[in-house]
Amino acid sequence: MGPKKDFLVLKLVAITIFMDINVVVYFRAKKFNETKKNEYLKEAKSPPLAAVLELYNNLLPLGYKIVFISGTSESYREYRESNMKRAGYHTWEKLVLKQTSQHGTTSFIYKSKKRTELVKAGYRIIGNMGDQWSDILGSDVGNRTFKLPNPMYYIS
C-alpha cells in the first residue's frame, strides 16, 4: 500500500448544505413525505452553512482531501453534485452515496462501513464532522470528531 492520504469526512446533508428536506419538513411541522423529499433533492438549491463552507475553503489550500458521505441514494448523484457546486463546494476526493443494495442499512452501520473502506484503501481520517451521532460514532471515526448541532431532526 502506498502513502496514506489525509482527508476530512464531511457529512453531506445538513452540515454542508443547510436546508435539507428533513429540516424543511420538520421546520414547517408537516409529516415527512418521501415524494416531497425527492422533489426537493431534484431542485438542488440548498444554500451552504457558511461556517462549514469557510472551513472547507481553508482546508483545501492546506492539501486536505475532502470526502463527503451521505445516506442519499446514488440515483440522486447528479442533483447532489449540482447543489454542492452551486453552494460553493467545487472540489472533493469522493462523494459516497448509498447504493440500492444498501437501502435499509442503518446510518450508523452504513457510515462506519464506508469509513472503514476508505481507511483500507489507504486514507487516514484526520477529522470527521456531522450533525448526527451516526456520522461520528462507530468504526474508523478519525483523529478528531466534530458534532454539529441539529435541533430539527435526529437519525438513529
mmCIF file of the C-alpha atoms, coordinates in Angstrom:
data_MODEL
# 
_entry.id   MODEL 
# 
loop_
_atom_site.group_PDB 
_atom_site.id 
_atom_site.type_symbol 
_atom_site.label_atom_id 
_atom_site.label_alt_id 
_atom_site.label_comp_id 
_atom_site.label_asym_id 
_atom_site.label_entity_id 
_atom_site.label_seq_id 
_atom_site.pdbx_PDB_ins_code 
_atom_site.Cartn_x 
_atom_site.Cartn_y 
_atom_site.Cartn_z 
_atom_site.occupancy 
_atom_site.B_iso_or_equiv 
_atom_site.pdbx_formal_charge 
_atom_site.auth_seq_id 
_atom_site.auth_comp_id 
_atom_site.auth_asym_id 
_atom_site.auth_atom_id 
_atom_site.pdbx_PDB_model_num 
ATOM 1   C CA . MET A 1 1   ? 0.000   0.000  0.000   1.00 0.00 ? 1   MET A CA 1 
ATOM 2   C CA . GLY A 1 2   ? 1.275   3.487  -0.863  1.00 0.00 ? 2   GLY A CA 1 
ATOM 3   C CA . PRO A 1 3   ? 1.454   6.528  1.396   1.00 0.00 ? 3   PRO A CA 1 
ATOM 4   C CA . LYS A 1 4   ? -1.581  7.451  3.434   1.00 0.00 ? 4   LYS A CA 1 
ATOM 5   C CA . LYS A 1 5   ? -3.857  10.160 2.067   1.00 0.00 ? 5   LYS A CA 1 
ATOM 6   C CA . ASP A 1 6   ? -5.074  12.554 4.768   1.00 0.00 ? 6   ASP A CA 1 
ATOM 7   C CA . PHE A 1 7   ? -8.670  13.634 4.495   1.00 0.00 ? 7   PHE A CA 1 
ATOM 8   C CA . LEU A 1 8   ? -11.615 15.050 6.362   1.00 0.00 ? 8   LEU A CA 1 
ATOM 9   C CA . VAL A 1 9   ? -15.037 13.399 6.249   1.00 0.00 ? 9   VAL A CA 1 
ATOM 10  C CA . LEU A 1 10  ? -17.949 15.780 5.993   1.00 0.00 ? 10  LEU A CA 1 
ATOM 11  C CA . LYS A 1 11  ? -21.490 14.578 6.162   1.00 0.00 ? 11  LYS A CA 1 
ATOM 12  C CA . LEU A 1 12  ? -23.049 15.947 3.013   1.00 0.00 ? 12  LEU A CA 1 
ATOM 13  C CA . VAL A 1 13  ? -26.575 16.634 4.089   1.00 0.00 ? 13  VAL A CA 1 
ATOM 14  C CA . ALA A 1 14  ? -27.481 19.247 6.691   1.00 0.00 ? 14  ALA A CA 1 
ATOM 15  C CA . ILE A 1 15  ? -23.996 20.431 7.593   1.00 0.00 ? 15  ILE A CA 1 
ATOM 16  C CA . THR A 1 16  ? -22.527 21.306 4.257   1.00 0.00 ? 16  THR A CA 1 
ATOM 17  C CA . ILE A 1 17  ? -25.820 22.248 2.658   1.00 0.00 ? 17  ILE A CA 1 
ATOM 18  C CA . PHE A 1 18  ? -28.184 23.906 5.078   1.00 0.00 ? 18  PHE A CA 1 
ATOM 19  C CA . MET A 1 19  ? -31.760 23.281 4.133   1.00 0.00 ? 19  MET A CA 1 
ATOM 20  C CA . ASP A 1 20  ? -32.068 19.587 3.545   1.00 0.00 ? 20  ASP A CA 1 
ATOM 21  C CA . ILE A 1 21  ? -35.578 18.248 3.117   1.00 0.00 ? 21  ILE A CA 1 
ATOM 22  C CA . ASN A 1 22  ? -35.687 16.911 6.678   1.00 0.00 ? 22  ASN A CA 1 
ATOM 23  C CA . VAL A 1 23  ? -35.156 20.419 8.001   1.00 0.00 ? 23  VAL A CA 1 
ATOM 24  C CA . VAL A 1 24  ? -37.785 21.813 5.673   1.00 0.00 ? 24  VAL A CA 1 
ATOM 25  C CA . VAL A 1 25  ? -40.333 19.155 6.528   1.00 0.00 ? 25  VAL A CA 1 
ATOM 26  C CA . TYR A 1 26  ? -39.951 19.327 10.300  1.00 0.00 ? 26  TYR A CA 1 
ATOM 27  C CA . PHE A 1 27  ? -39.474 23.083 10.464  1.00 0.00 ? 27  PHE A CA 1 
ATOM 28  C CA . ARG A 1 28  ? -42.786 23.546 8.735   1.00 0.00 ? 28  ARG A CA 1 
ATOM 29  C CA . ALA A 1 29  ? -44.330 20.964 11.074  1.00 0.00 ? 29  ALA A CA 1 
ATOM 30  C CA . LYS A 1 30  ? -45.501 18.753 8.238   1.00 0.00 ? 30  LYS A CA 1 
ATOM 31  C CA . LYS A 1 31  ? -45.445 14.999 8.242   1.00 0.00 ? 31  LYS A CA 1 
ATOM 32  C CA . PHE A 1 32  ? -42.443 13.506 6.411   1.00 0.00 ? 32  PHE A CA 1 
ATOM 33  C CA . ASN A 1 33  ? -43.213 12.798 2.779   1.00 0.00 ? 33  ASN A CA 1 
ATOM 34  C CA . GLU A 1 34  ? -40.750 10.769 0.696   1.00 0.00 ? 34  GLU A CA 1 
ATOM 35  C CA . THR A 1 35  ? -42.120 12.141 -2.592  1.00 0.00 ? 35  THR A CA 1 
ATOM 36  C CA . LYS A 1 36  ? -41.666 15.743 -1.427  1.00 0.00 ? 36  LYS A CA 1 
ATOM 37  C CA . LYS A 1 37  ? -38.164 14.931 -0.205  1.00 0.00 ? 37  LYS A CA 1 
ATOM 38  C CA . ASN A 1 38  ? -37.203 13.555 -3.606  1.00 0.00 ? 38  ASN A CA 1 
ATOM 39  C CA . GLU A 1 39  ? -38.711 16.555 -5.389  1.00 0.00 ? 39  GLU A CA 1 
ATOM 40  C CA . TYR A 1 40  ? -36.709 18.853 -3.134  1.00 0.00 ? 40  TYR A CA 1 
ATOM 41  C CA . LEU A 1 41  ? -33.470 16.954 -3.790  1.00 0.00 ? 41  LEU A CA 1 
ATOM 42  C CA . LYS A 1 42  ? -34.007 17.400 -7.532  1.00 0.00 ? 42  LYS A CA 1 
ATOM 43  C CA . GLU A 1 43  ? -34.273 21.180 -7.099  1.00 0.00 ? 43  GLU A CA 1 
ATOM 44  C CA . ALA A 1 44  ? -30.609 21.194 -5.964  1.00 0.00 ? 44  ALA A CA 1 
ATOM 45  C CA . LYS A 1 45  ? -30.872 24.673 -4.475  1.00 0.00 ? 45  LYS A CA 1 
ATOM 46  C CA . SER A 1 46  ? -29.943 24.296 -0.810  1.00 0.00 ? 46  SER A CA 1 
ATOM 47  C CA . PRO A 1 47  ? -27.629 27.074 0.414   1.00 0.00 ? 47  PRO A CA 1 
ATOM 48  C CA . PRO A 1 48  ? -24.421 26.199 2.296   1.00 0.00 ? 48  PRO A CA 1 
ATOM 49  C CA . LEU A 1 49  ? -23.783 26.562 6.006   1.00 0.00 ? 49  LEU A CA 1 
ATOM 50  C CA . ALA A 1 50  ? -21.359 29.486 5.978   1.00 0.00 ? 50  ALA A CA 1 
ATOM 51  C CA . ALA A 1 51  ? -19.052 28.218 8.739   1.00 0.00 ? 51  ALA A CA 1 
ATOM 52  C CA . VAL A 1 52  ? -18.672 24.769 7.179   1.00 0.00 ? 52  VAL A CA 1 
ATOM 53  C CA . LEU A 1 53  ? -18.021 26.259 3.737   1.00 0.00 ? 53  LEU A CA 1 
ATOM 54  C CA . GLU A 1 54  ? -15.391 28.528 5.294   1.00 0.00 ? 54  GLU A CA 1 
ATOM 55  C CA . LEU A 1 55  ? -13.710 25.510 6.915   1.00 0.00 ? 55  LEU A CA 1 
ATOM 56  C CA . TYR A 1 56  ? -13.803 23.664 3.598   1.00 0.00 ? 56  TYR A CA 1 
ATOM 57  C CA . ASN A 1 57  ? -12.209 26.646 1.822   1.00 0.00 ? 57  ASN A CA 1 
ATOM 58  C CA . ASN A 1 58  ? -9.481  26.847 4.479   1.00 0.00 ? 58  ASN A CA 1 
ATOM 59  C CA . LEU A 1 59  ? -8.664  23.121 4.319   1.00 0.00 ? 59  LEU A CA 1 
ATOM 60  C CA . LEU A 1 60  ? -8.245  22.776 0.548   1.00 0.00 ? 60  LEU A CA 1 
ATOM 61  C CA . PRO A 1 61  ? -5.145  25.016 0.232   1.00 0.00 ? 61  PRO A CA 1 
ATOM 62  C CA . LEU A 1 62  ? -3.543  23.065 3.089   1.00 0.00 ? 62  LEU A CA 1 
ATOM 63  C CA . GLY A 1 63  ? -3.693  19.917 0.991   1.00 0.00 ? 63  GLY A CA 1 
ATOM 64  C CA . TYR A 1 64  ? -6.508  18.116 2.788   1.00 0.00 ? 64  TYR A CA 1 
ATOM 65  C CA . LYS A 1 65  ? -8.775  15.926 0.703   1.00 0.00 ? 65  LYS A CA 1 
ATOM 66  C CA . ILE A 1 66  ? -12.478 16.168 1.381   1.00 0.00 ? 66  ILE A CA 1 
ATOM 67  C CA . VAL A 1 67  ? -14.728 13.116 1.362   1.00 0.00 ? 67  VAL A CA 1 
ATOM 68  C CA . PHE A 1 68  ? -18.486 13.507 1.602   1.00 0.00 ? 68  PHE A CA 1 
ATOM 69  C CA . ILE A 1 69  ? -20.503 10.567 2.907   1.00 0.00 ? 69  ILE A CA 1 
ATOM 70  C CA . SER A 1 70  ? -24.268 10.732 2.546   1.00 0.00 ? 70  SER A CA 1 
ATOM 71  C CA . GLY A 1 71  ? -27.223 8.450  3.002   1.00 0.00 ? 71  GLY A CA 1 
ATOM 72  C CA . THR A 1 72  ? -28.685 9.961  -0.165  1.00 0.00 ? 72  THR A CA 1 
ATOM 73  C CA . SER A 1 73  ? -29.370 7.396  -2.876  1.00 0.00 ? 73  SER A CA 1 
ATOM 74  C CA . GLU A 1 74  ? -26.856 7.055  -5.703  1.00 0.00 ? 74  GLU A CA 1 
ATOM 75  C CA . SER A 1 75  ? -29.724 7.795  -8.101  1.00 0.00 ? 75  SER A CA 1 
ATOM 76  C CA . TYR A 1 76  ? -29.591 11.433 -6.896  1.00 0.00 ? 76  TYR A CA 1 
ATOM 77  C CA . ARG A 1 77  ? -25.853 11.954 -7.569  1.00 0.00 ? 77  ARG A CA 1 
ATOM 78  C CA . GLU A 1 78  ? -26.418 14.452 -10.389 1.00 0.00 ? 78  GLU A CA 1 
ATOM 79  C CA . TYR A 1 79  ? -28.634 16.630 -8.165  1.00 0.00 ? 79  TYR A CA 1 
ATOM 80  C CA . ARG A 1 80  ? -26.321 16.418 -5.155  1.00 0.00 ? 80  ARG A CA 1 
ATOM 81  C CA . GLU A 1 81  ? -23.247 17.326 -7.203  1.00 0.00 ? 81  GLU A CA 1 
ATOM 82  C CA . SER A 1 82  ? -25.081 20.217 -8.838  1.00 0.00 ? 82  SER A CA 1 
ATOM 83  C CA . ASN A 1 83  ? -26.225 21.519 -5.443  1.00 0.00 ? 83  ASN A CA 1 
ATOM 84  C CA . MET A 1 84  ? -22.751 21.161 -3.953  1.00 0.00 ? 84  MET A CA 1 
ATOM 85  C CA . LYS A 1 85  ? -21.141 23.114 -6.778  1.00 0.00 ? 85  LYS A CA 1 
ATOM 86  C CA . ARG A 1 86  ? -23.812 25.801 -6.650  1.00 0.00 ? 86  ARG A CA 1 
ATOM 87  C CA . ALA A 1 87  ? -23.283 26.056 -2.870  1.00 0.00 ? 87  ALA A CA 1 
ATOM 88  C CA . GLY A 1 88  ? -19.511 26.527 -3.264  1.00 0.00 ? 88  GLY A CA 1 
ATOM 89  C CA . TYR A 1 89  ? -18.138 23.001 -2.834  1.00 0.00 ? 89  TYR A CA 1 
ATOM 90  C CA . HIS A 1 90  ? -16.218 22.655 -6.077  1.00 0.00 ? 90  HIS A CA 1 
ATOM 91  C CA . THR A 1 91  ? -13.577 20.040 -5.228  1.00 0.00 ? 91  THR A CA 1 
ATOM 92  C CA . TRP A 1 92  ? -13.738 16.752 -3.374  1.00 0.00 ? 92  TRP A CA 1 
ATOM 93  C CA . GLU A 1 93  ? -11.875 13.481 -3.303  1.00 0.00 ? 93  GLU A CA 1 
ATOM 94  C CA . LYS A 1 94  ? -15.006 11.330 -3.096  1.00 0.00 ? 94  LYS A CA 1 
ATOM 95  C CA . LEU A 1 95  ? -18.742 11.682 -2.823  1.00 0.00 ? 95  LEU A CA 1 
ATOM 96  C CA . VAL A 1 96  ? -20.023 8.447  -1.269  1.00 0.00 ? 96  VAL A CA 1 
ATOM 97  C CA . LEU A 1 97  ? -23.745 7.853  -1.800  1.00 0.00 ? 97  LEU A CA 1 
ATOM 98  C CA . LYS A 1 98  ? -25.909 4.918  -0.797  1.00 0.00 ? 98  LYS A CA 1 
ATOM 99  C CA . GLN A 1 99  ? -26.264 2.118  -3.322  1.00 0.00 ? 99  GLN A CA 1 
ATOM 100 C CA . THR A 1 100 ? -29.616 0.389  -3.864  1.00 0.00 ? 100 THR A CA 1 
ATOM 101 C CA . SER A 1 101 ? -28.228 -2.724 -2.170  1.00 0.00 ? 101 SER A CA 1 
ATOM 102 C CA . GLN A 1 102 ? -27.541 -0.647 0.966   1.00 0.00 ? 102 GLN A CA 1 
ATOM 103 C CA . HIS A 1 103 ? -31.085 0.700  1.431   1.00 0.00 ? 103 HIS A CA 1 
ATOM 104 C CA . GLY A 1 104 ? -32.449 -0.451 4.753   1.00 0.00 ? 104 GLY A CA 1 
ATOM 105 C CA . THR A 1 105 ? -28.991 -0.343 6.354   1.00 0.00 ? 105 THR A CA 1 
ATOM 106 C CA . THR A 1 106 ? -28.913 1.994  9.354   1.00 0.00 ? 106 THR A CA 1 
ATOM 107 C CA . SER A 1 107 ? -26.943 5.235  9.031   1.00 0.00 ? 107 SER A CA 1 
ATOM 108 C CA . PHE A 1 108 ? -24.625 4.093  11.816  1.00 0.00 ? 108 PHE A CA 1 
ATOM 109 C CA . ILE A 1 109 ? -23.704 0.805  10.075  1.00 0.00 ? 109 ILE A CA 1 
ATOM 110 C CA . TYR A 1 110 ? -23.553 2.335  6.590   1.00 0.00 ? 110 TYR A CA 1 
ATOM 111 C CA . LYS A 1 111 ? -21.279 5.250  7.522   1.00 0.00 ? 111 LYS A CA 1 
ATOM 112 C CA . SER A 1 112 ? -18.983 3.111  9.696   1.00 0.00 ? 112 SER A CA 1 
ATOM 113 C CA . LYS A 1 113 ? -18.578 0.656  6.827   1.00 0.00 ? 113 LYS A CA 1 
ATOM 114 C CA . LYS A 1 114 ? -17.815 3.418  4.324   1.00 0.00 ? 114 LYS A CA 1 
ATOM 115 C CA . ARG A 1 115 ? -15.176 4.979  6.619   1.00 0.00 ? 115 ARG A CA 1 
ATOM 116 C CA . THR A 1 116 ? -13.563 1.571  7.107   1.00 0.00 ? 116 THR A CA 1 
ATOM 117 C CA . GLU A 1 117 ? -13.460 1.051  3.326   1.00 0.00 ? 117 GLU A CA 1 
ATOM 118 C CA . LEU A 1 118 ? -11.687 4.399  2.933   1.00 0.00 ? 118 LEU A CA 1 
ATOM 119 C CA . VAL A 1 119 ? -9.113  3.519  5.600   1.00 0.00 ? 119 VAL A CA 1 
ATOM 120 C CA . LYS A 1 120 ? -8.469  0.129  3.982   1.00 0.00 ? 120 LYS A CA 1 
ATOM 121 C CA . ALA A 1 121 ? -7.951  1.960  0.666   1.00 0.00 ? 121 ALA A CA 1 
ATOM 122 C CA . GLY A 1 122 ? -5.098  3.945  2.232   1.00 0.00 ? 122 GLY A CA 1 
ATOM 123 C CA . TYR A 1 123 ? -6.835  7.037  3.527   1.00 0.00 ? 123 TYR A CA 1 
ATOM 124 C CA . ARG A 1 124 ? -6.234  8.426  7.011   1.00 0.00 ? 124 ARG A CA 1 
ATOM 125 C CA . ILE A 1 125 ? -9.206  10.200 8.565   1.00 0.00 ? 125 ILE A CA 1 
ATOM 126 C CA . ILE A 1 126 ? -7.909  13.373 10.193  1.00 0.00 ? 126 ILE A CA 1 
ATOM 127 C CA . GLY A 1 127 ? -11.306 14.855 11.025  1.00 0.00 ? 127 GLY A CA 1 
ATOM 128 C CA . ASN A 1 128 ? -14.891 13.682 10.869  1.00 0.00 ? 128 ASN A CA 1 
ATOM 129 C CA . MET A 1 129 ? -17.781 16.130 11.086  1.00 0.00 ? 129 MET A CA 1 
ATOM 130 C CA . GLY A 1 130 ? -21.517 15.601 11.110  1.00 0.00 ? 130 GLY A CA 1 
ATOM 131 C CA . ASP A 1 131 ? -24.774 16.686 12.661  1.00 0.00 ? 131 ASP A CA 1 
ATOM 132 C CA . GLN A 1 132 ? -25.899 13.176 13.632  1.00 0.00 ? 132 GLN A CA 1 
ATOM 133 C CA . TRP A 1 133 ? -24.250 10.796 16.078  1.00 0.00 ? 133 TRP A CA 1 
ATOM 134 C CA . SER A 1 134 ? -24.256 8.152  13.334  1.00 0.00 ? 134 SER A CA 1 
ATOM 135 C CA . ASP A 1 135 ? -21.866 10.428 11.401  1.00 0.00 ? 135 ASP A CA 1 
ATOM 136 C CA . ILE A 1 136 ? -19.154 10.388 14.048  1.00 0.00 ? 136 ILE A CA 1 
ATOM 137 C CA . LEU A 1 137 ? -19.544 7.149  16.028  1.00 0.00 ? 137 LEU A CA 1 
ATOM 138 C CA . GLY A 1 138 ? -18.651 3.597  15.099  1.00 0.00 ? 138 GLY A CA 1 
ATOM 139 C CA . SER A 1 139 ? -15.516 2.350  13.412  1.00 0.00 ? 139 SER A CA 1 
ATOM 140 C CA . ASP A 1 140 ? -12.706 4.419  11.890  1.00 0.00 ? 140 ASP A CA 1 
ATOM 141 C CA . VAL A 1 141 ? -14.042 7.756  13.105  1.00 0.00 ? 141 VAL A CA 1 
ATOM 142 C CA . GLY A 1 142 ? -10.728 9.557  12.652  1.00 0.00 ? 142 GLY A CA 1 
ATOM 143 C CA . ASN A 1 143 ? -8.325  11.535 14.806  1.00 0.00 ? 143 ASN A CA 1 
ATOM 144 C CA . ARG A 1 144 ? -10.924 14.155 15.746  1.00 0.00 ? 144 ARG A CA 1 
ATOM 145 C CA . THR A 1 145 ? -14.708 14.189 15.550  1.00 0.00 ? 145 THR A CA 1 
ATOM 146 C CA . PHE A 1 146 ? -16.907 17.262 15.451  1.00 0.00 ? 146 PHE A CA 1 
ATOM 147 C CA . LYS A 1 147 ? -20.619 17.031 16.253  1.00 0.00 ? 147 LYS A CA 1 
ATOM 148 C CA . LEU A 1 148 ? -22.591 19.965 14.938  1.00 0.00 ? 148 LEU A CA 1 
ATOM 149 C CA . PRO A 1 149 ? -25.955 20.772 16.489  1.00 0.00 ? 149 PRO A CA 1 
ATOM 150 C CA . ASN A 1 150 ? -29.133 19.928 14.646  1.00 0.00 ? 150 ASN A CA 1 
ATOM 151 C CA . PRO A 1 151 ? -32.240 20.971 16.542  1.00 0.00 ? 151 PRO A CA 1 
ATOM 152 C CA . MET A 1 152 ? -34.564 19.893 13.744  1.00 0.00 ? 152 MET A CA 1 
ATOM 153 C CA . TYR A 1 153 ? -34.212 16.121 13.497  1.00 0.00 ? 153 TYR A CA 1 
ATOM 154 C CA . TYR A 1 154 ? -32.339 13.057 14.727  1.00 0.00 ? 154 TYR A CA 1 
ATOM 155 C CA . ILE A 1 155 ? -31.361 9.969  12.767  1.00 0.00 ? 155 ILE A CA 1 
ATOM 156 C CA . SER A 1 156 ? -30.839 6.805  14.786  1.00 0.00 ? 156 SER A CA 1 
# 
